Amino acid sequence: MLPPKDSFSEWYHELIQQAEIMDIRYPVKGLYVWLPFGFKIRQLVYSKLREILDRDHQEVYFPTLIPEDMLMKESEHIKGFEDEVYWVTHGGLEPLEVKLALRPTSETAIYPMFKLWIRSHADLPIKIYQIVNVFRYETKHTRPLIRLREVTSFKEAHTAHRTYEEAEEQVKSAIEIYKEFYDFLIIPYLIFKRPEWDKFPGADYTIAFDTLMPDGRTLQIGTVHNLADNFAKTFDIKYETPEGDHAYVHQTCYGISERCIASLIAIHGDDLGLILPFEVAPVQIVIIPILYKGKEEGVLELSRRLYERLKNFRVVLDESDERPGAKYYKWELKGVPIRFEIGPKEYENDEVVVSFRDERRKFRVKFDEVSDDLILKWAKEMRERLRSRAIESVKGKVVFCESLDDVAKSVEGRRLALVHVCEKCERELESYGSVLGQMQEKPDWLNVELEGECVVCRGKGYLVGVAKTY
């Protein structure tokens, strides 16, 4: 049995193992093994991300190893990662002449190649992405899918443009990509512009997507960075303009990690285990025959007919020897959206019993009524229920504050505090929690104005988030 979800940390830790997402017993801290069921979820989630990106990006792959001189070239950038880098110092028994870093992120690997690829304005824009592993010597408490030393599913996109304005448009496009992706996963999010002191090292500014976990902490689930021409100047990435002059490119980069799967698990799951949206469930439908001695043949015959009818979906006919109760528990734990049960009574009446993972009720349907269209209708209705429930869950953890005392109480009580503050006073909020920065747009479920009176100096302020974070 799982711990209750109210004990979120214990629930999450157990669910990752019991639902066979990951094996956490690998003998290196912060490194975990994807199990087949978990890896299938990853595949389905990331195939959607690829589908969106492939509309106007090209997928590439860059090496894991980055020479020390390349990594150190952008001083402000590496300052943000220098205490997290893993170094390769030997090839076999021989010391290397130049140390090699396991990539913490790939700007310093990709941009020397951009310098070689970009010659004229006709080569722009460049829009590439890769899904790779990155390594960071994480010293905080590690947690599967949330805080790791090997991030195994890091999607990083890198683009180059002629002007700052074109890069700015690409930032807006990246935000729309992430909105589509998280809407697909039914993950509510808030979009903040990170404070100047917390932006990506080397960026002009950083936009971040955050969601709220069941324990009230925020989880950063995506970032978009406008790099301006900062990296272009460091790596001398220039292009020839139509007039024959030379100018530095302007760049963006944006990343998502397997935290998208952590939020999928955490926000939708319940005390019984996973609840997966139909589109990303490794098993979308399970059929469970209820066998009684002497009546097995008809039950199995109807169950197999149903299985054949539903083969356009990811369907499992569970003919194992386990008791029905054990089968229910197993498939509920794994978040299967739709379950059919067929016993002697159902066989006699040519019907099936149906239940949905997100609801605690059963109902009967005539066998002949079950069709692909009906399944898709049920899946769509389930999406709407999951969306409503996810929004209510996140909404209940957001508090608008009109004083610093309110901010302190809200953050201490594991709530996201929203408060109006001006740029001059924003840093004063750091003593209460992590400052997420200025909210960029208001979700339709949030009834707060984006501008208002600064809670500190009473001047003109903008809406800022403060919270405990992962």
Secondary structure, DSSP 8 states (H G I E B T S, - for coil): ----TTSHHHHHHHHHHHTTSEETT-SSTT--EE-HHHHHHHHHHHHHHHHHHTTT-EE----SEEEHHHHTTSHHHHHTTGGG-EEEEEETTEEEEEEEEE-SSSHHHHHHHHHHH--BGGG--EEEEEEEEEE----S--BTTTB-SEEEEEEEEEEEESSHHHHHHHHHHHHHHHHHHHHHTT---EEEE--GGGS-TT-SEEEEEEEE-TTS-EEEEEEEEEEETHHHHHHT-EEE-TTS-EEE-EEEEEEE-THHHHHHHHHH-BTTB----GGG-SS-EEEEE---TT-HHHHHHHHHHHHHHTTTS-EEE---SS-HHHHHHHHHHTT-SEEEEE-HHHHHHTEEEEEETTSS-EEEEEGGG--HHHHHHHHHHHHHHHHHHHHHHHHTTEEE-SSHHHHHHHHHTT-EEEEEE-TTTGGGGGGTSEEEEEE-S--TT----SEEE-TTT-SEEEEEEEE-B-
